Amino acid sequence: MSGPGPSVLHRVDELPAERLPAYLYDLAALRAHAARIRAALPERVELYYAAKANPEAPLLVALRDAVDGYEVSSGGELEHVAAAVPDAPLAFGGPGKTPAEIDAALKAGVHRWHVESEQELRRLAAAAEAADRDVDVLLRANLPVGSGALDSVALAMGGRPTPFGMDPERVADCLRLLAGPGFERLRLRGVHAHLASGLAAAEQLELAERIVAWSVDLAARHGFQLSEVNIGGGMAVDYADPSALFDWTAFGRGLAELLDRHPGLTLRIEPGRAVTAYCGYYATEVLDVKHSHGEDVAVVRGGTHHIRTPATRGHSQPFTVRPVDRWPHPWRRPEAGSGRVTVSGQLCTPKDVLAEQAEVASLRTGDRIVFAMAGAYAWNISHHEFLMHPRPGFHYLDA
Ligand SMILES: *Cc1c(COP(=O)(O)O)cnc(C)c1O
């Protein structure tokens, strides 16, 4: 998992410069990684892949054997994932579901609904009634869980004002509605909570404990059968150290202990980034190397309009240099000589930085660069149209 494998490097070396930049996906590595995640989890933990991290069909298909289902957060994702992996169970979440999306999801027969508000619960109940369909719902809760060790981590989506899920009192309101007339088509299965991202295994376990404890207490107070808790995604990915993987083994062991204390309960997790980040690479060519006000700056084909990840997260994307010795021109080859280089793209904005002051032994114009960890929240979150540069190529390697 640390750095591109031989099949990726071979393809990068073979591609003509005009076919760069390119995304390369190592599907064999993805399959192996997902199988290891699955193997680390106890039986009563269902693994759903959050499609928004990377919804490309070959990846969804490669994951099919390892995952129990897919989490989708829009009508577009629903249609796309249902076509790519027919018959796979889908969980439909996300704020602001439109009436058309609700109807489409009813028709598609999604496995679980993550209800984000009372208004949505009412809409869904009416639509399910009209469509003559029963649906299984989890109420998405925005829990104040940020205390103790969890204080230090970014609770990006929970415990503060957000459009996601419901405050505990609003969850209680929904429970009262569900027990009354007009909601007979909705079967309450339990609770959903996706509260944070970037948590290490110990923090994820602490969060899971709190979500489950809160849910068990809620069920006891309101007298409903709690059969499932979805504890969300957000498993950490360390872009500064691609070899430092989330500790799925420790996480699985902790979840097994938690489940031992709650017989009859099924847990579900829905990671995205930690599943697909490692299998993707963005390969490109150095077009120019300049010495600018005391620092080396390399300009590559492409940029953050293809891989927005380093710009959104404010990190340096890890990369490998593939030296290209051929230099067909009669003039001197511009190269970085300081041992450190900032790698920028072709956009006319200072924000188009892929790696800042990265250590390199040598980097010359015409060399190739393979950025790692480009398999999640990379191409699909990027502003492709800005400046009208050509799109990258896409290669799915499966050897
Ligand atoms: C984005 C999202 C996920 C996946 O988060 P990762 O950080 O990619 O693991 C899971 N569940 C919900 C509800 C999300 O919005």
The ligand as an SDF file (V2000), in Angstrom:
LIG
                    3D

 15 15  0  0  0  0  0  0  0  0999 V2000
  -19.0090   11.1860    3.4090 C   0  0  0  0  0  0  0  0  0  0  0  0
  -19.7810   10.2400    4.2210 C   0  0  0  0  0  0  0  0  0  0  0  0
  -19.2430    8.9840    4.5570 C   0  0  0  0  0  0  0  0  0  0  0  0
  -17.8510    8.5600    4.1740 C   0  0  0  0  0  0  0  0  0  0  0  0
  -16.8880    9.3360    4.8120 O   0  0  0  0  0  0  0  0  0  0  0  0
  -15.3320    8.9970    4.6300 P   0  0  0  0  0  0  0  0  0  0  0  0
  -14.6320   10.0590    5.3880 O   0  0  0  0  0  0  0  0  0  0  0  0
  -15.0510    9.0190    3.1710 O   0  0  0  0  0  0  0  0  0  0  0  0
  -15.1120    7.6380    5.2040 O   0  0  0  0  0  0  0  0  0  0  0  0
  -20.0420    8.1170    5.2640 C   0  0  0  0  0  0  0  0  0  0  0  0
  -21.3010    8.4560    5.6350 N   0  0  0  0  0  0  0  0  0  0  0  0
  -21.8420    9.6580    5.3480 C   0  0  0  0  0  0  0  0  0  0  0  0
  -23.2100    9.9730    5.7890 C   0  0  0  0  0  0  0  0  0  0  0  0
  -21.0960   10.5840    4.6350 C   0  0  0  0  0  0  0  0  0  0  0  0
  -21.6290   11.7820    4.3620 O   0  0  0  0  0  0  0  0  0  0  0  0
  1  2  1  0
  2  3  1  0
  2 14  2  0
  3  4  1  0
  3 10  2  0
  4  5  1  0
  5  6  1  0
  6  7  2  0
  6  8  1  0
  6  9  1  0
 10 11  1  0
 11 12  2  0
 12 13  1  0
 12 14  1  0
 14 15  1  0
M  END
$$$$
